[in-house]
C-alpha cells in the first residue's frame, strides 16, 4: 500500500477544530503550538488574552507560519468558543471539579472526532504556569487528561497540544501496513547464497559446523535466519563470490 | 473504575527504552525532551555529540530533572546503541533509503513495545536542522515516521519525542472507561423536576406547549434531553421551587 493512501490529506473535519490557548505567556510556546497544528493539519488557533508582547513576538517571528498569521485574539473564553458546539478542557490534575466528567485522552479523542463530524469543537489549554482556572473550566462540557505519570503530570504546553492533535489524527488502521516495505529475498536467491557460502567455508577449511549433511543444514538455517531482503542477498552473494575466487587464486591479482 | 487503575505506574519495560538524541544543538530542546520522557515514565536519555554548551546549559538549567541529570553522552551512535537489541530511527521524509523499512508510528510503536519486553531498544532522533544522516540511519534496523501532513512533515524535536513516547504508553483499553464520571440523575429526580416545571409553567401562564397531555409529554422529553447529573437536577429543582413560591406569593418577602 502506498504512503499516499496511508497519510491522507487532512480530512474536512479538521477545519472544525479550534485550539484555544488561554492567557499564554511565552511566545515560543505560541509558535510551537502553531507548528504542531500545521504538522497535523489543523488551522484554527485562538488566543484568549495572550500576553501582548508574547503574541506580537510570536506572530512576527521569522518562520511564523500560516496558522500563526491567521490566529485570532479574544477577550474572553466565552467569545472564543461562541461558535463551538462542544468545548473540552485539557487539564493536569489541578481541576478535578466533581461536576465535570474527566476522560483519558484516548477516549476523549474518540468523542471529539465524532463531534467534529457535525460541528465546531474547541480544545482549551490554560497558561503554562496555572493551567485552566475554575472560571475557564466552567465553559467546558467536560475535561480530558493526557495519561502522564503520577508525580510528573504537568506537560509542556506545546507538547500537550501536539500529543492531543496526534491522538485526533492517528489511525488504528495504519498500524496494519508498512509505509515502505523492502522486498524479501526469494528462495532462489537464498539458495544461491547458501550454496556459495558452503563452497567458501569448505575452501577456507572452516570446520565448526562439522561434516555434511549437518553442515549443509546449518548453513541453510543460518542464511534463512538472517531474514535478508533481495538487495542484501545479492550484495552478500557478490562478496562471497569474490572471496571464493580469492581462495582459489591466492597469488593472482584481481 | 478508579483513575489509579487507568494511569498505572510506568511498566518495567519502560526501563528498556533509550532515547538517543544525535548532534542536538538547542539546550531548550534537550530539556524539553527530558521533560517529556519524565511525563511518560521513561528515564534513559543518551546524547551523541551534543553541542557542548547546549548540553551544559541544559543540565545546569533551573528545574533540570532527574532524566537530564542522569543522561549520558557518547561519541558515536555505535557506542550509544551498543547494548540495544533493536535500533529504530525517527525520520521525516528526508531519509527514504530503499534499504530500510519505514513504518507509521502506530505500527512502529506496536513493534517497539514487543521488543521492549525482551531487551533494550533505542529510539534515535537527529538534529533539529538536519535530522538523522545516512550514517546515523545505517545503525537502525528500521525507521518510523509520525504521520504529519504532506507539505509540513518536520516536527519540533521535543514534540516528536513526546508524540512517540505517548504512542508507546497509550492504552486502547483506556478508551473504554471514564476517569471520573458524574452520577446521572435518577428517574425519580427527573420526575420531581418535570412535575415542578409543569406547575411553574402553568402558574406563569406559559402556553407554547399547548394543552395537556401534549404539554406534559413535551416537558418530560425536554427534561430528559438535558442529560442532567444528580447534582444539577437537584439545583434546578431548588431554583424552580423558589420561582414557584414567588409566583404564588407575588407581594411577599421571602
Boltz contact constraints between the chains, C-beta under 6 A:
constraints:
  - contact:
      token1: [A, 7]
      token2: [B, 147]
      max_distance: 6.0
  - contact:
      token1: [A, 10]
      token2: [B, 149]
      max_distance: 6.0
  - contact:
      token1: [A, 32]
      token2: [B, 156]
      max_distance: 6.0
  - contact:
      token1: [A, 35]
      token2: [B, 156]
      max_distance: 6.0
  - contact:
      token1: [A, 36]
      token2: [B, 159]
      max_distance: 6.0
  - contact:
      token1: [A, 38]
      token2: [B, 152]
      max_distance: 6.0
  - contact:
      token1: [A, 39]
      token2: [B, 148]
      max_distance: 6.0
  - contact:
      token1: [A, 39]
      token2: [B, 152]
      max_distance: 6.0
  - contact:
      token1: [A, 39]
      token2: [B, 155]
      max_distance: 6.0
  - contact:
      token1: [A, 41]
      token2: [B, 149]
      max_distance: 6.0
  - contact:
      token1: [A, 101]
      token2: [B, 178]
      max_distance: 6.0
  - contact:
      token1: [A, 101]
      token2: [B, 181]
      max_distance: 6.0
  - contact:
      token1: [A, 101]
      token2: [B, 182]
      max_distance: 6.0
  - contact:
      token1: [A, 102]
      token2: [B, 179]
      max_distance: 6.0
  - contact:
      token1: [A, 102]
      token2: [B, 180]
      max_distance: 6.0
  - contact:
      token1: [A, 103]
      token2: [B, 178]
      max_distance: 6.0
  - contact:
      token1: [A, 104]
      token2: [B, 174]
      max_distance: 6.0
  - contact:
      token1: [A, 104]
      token2: [B, 179]
      max_distance: 6.0
  - contact:
      token1: [A, 106]
      token2: [B, 170]
      max_distance: 6.0
  - contact:
      token1: [A, 106]
      token2: [B, 174]
      max_distance: 6.0
  - contact:
      token1: [A, 106]
      token2: [B, 175]
      max_distance: 6.0
  - contact:
      token1: [A, 107]
      token2: [B, 175]
      max_distance: 6.0
  - contact:
      token1: [A, 110]
      token2: [B, 175]
      max_distance: 6.0
  - contact:
      token1: [A, 147]
      token2: [B, 7]
      max_distance: 6.0
  - contact:
      token1: [A, 148]
      token2: [B, 39]
      max_distance: 6.0
  - contact:
      token1: [A, 149]
      token2: [B, 10]
      max_distance: 6.0
  - contact:
      token1: [A, 149]
      token2: [B, 41]
      max_distance: 6.0
  - contact:
      token1: [A, 152]
      token2: [B, 38]
      max_distance: 6.0
  - contact:
      token1: [A, 152]
      token2: [B, 39]
      max_distance: 6.0
  - contact:
      token1: [A, 155]
      token2: [B, 39]
      max_distance: 6.0
  - contact:
      token1: [A, 156]
      token2: [B, 32]
      max_distance: 6.0
  - contact:
      token1: [A, 156]
      token2: [B, 35]
      max_distance: 6.0
  - contact:
      token1: [A, 159]
      token2: [B, 36]
      max_distance: 6.0
  - contact:
      token1: [A, 159]
      token2: [B, 159]
      max_distance: 6.0
  - contact:
      token1: [A, 159]
      token2: [B, 162]
      max_distance: 6.0
  - contact:
      token1: [A, 162]
      token2: [B, 159]
      max_distance: 6.0
  - contact:
      token1: [A, 162]
      token2: [B, 163]
      max_distance: 6.0
  - contact:
      token1: [A, 163]
      token2: [B, 162]
      max_distance: 6.0
  - contact:
      token1: [A, 163]
      token2: [B, 163]
      max_distance: 6.0
  - contact:
      token1: [A, 163]
      token2: [B, 166]
      max_distance: 6.0
  - contact:
      token1: [A, 166]
      token2: [B, 163]
      max_distance: 6.0
  - contact:
      token1: [A, 170]
      token2: [B, 106]
      max_distance: 6.0
  - contact:
      token1: [A, 174]
      token2: [B, 104]
      max_distance: 6.0
  - contact:
      token1: [A, 174]
      token2: [B, 106]
      max_distance: 6.0
  - contact:
      token1: [A, 175]
      token2: [B, 106]
      max_distance: 6.0
  - contact:
      token1: [A, 175]
      token2: [B, 107]
      max_distance: 6.0
  - contact:
      token1: [A, 175]
      token2: [B, 110]
      max_distance: 6.0
  - contact:
      token1: [A, 178]
      token2: [B, 101]
      max_distance: 6.0
  - contact:
      token1: [A, 178]
      token2: [B, 103]
      max_distance: 6.0
  - contact:
      token1: [A, 179]
      token2: [B, 102]
      max_distance: 6.0
  - contact:
      token1: [A, 179]
      token2: [B, 104]
      max_distance: 6.0
  - contact:
      token1: [A, 180]
      token2: [B, 102]
      max_distance: 6.0
  - contact:
      token1: [A, 181]
      token2: [B, 101]
      max_distance: 6.0
  - contact:
      token1: [A, 182]
      token2: [B, 101]
      max_distance: 6.0
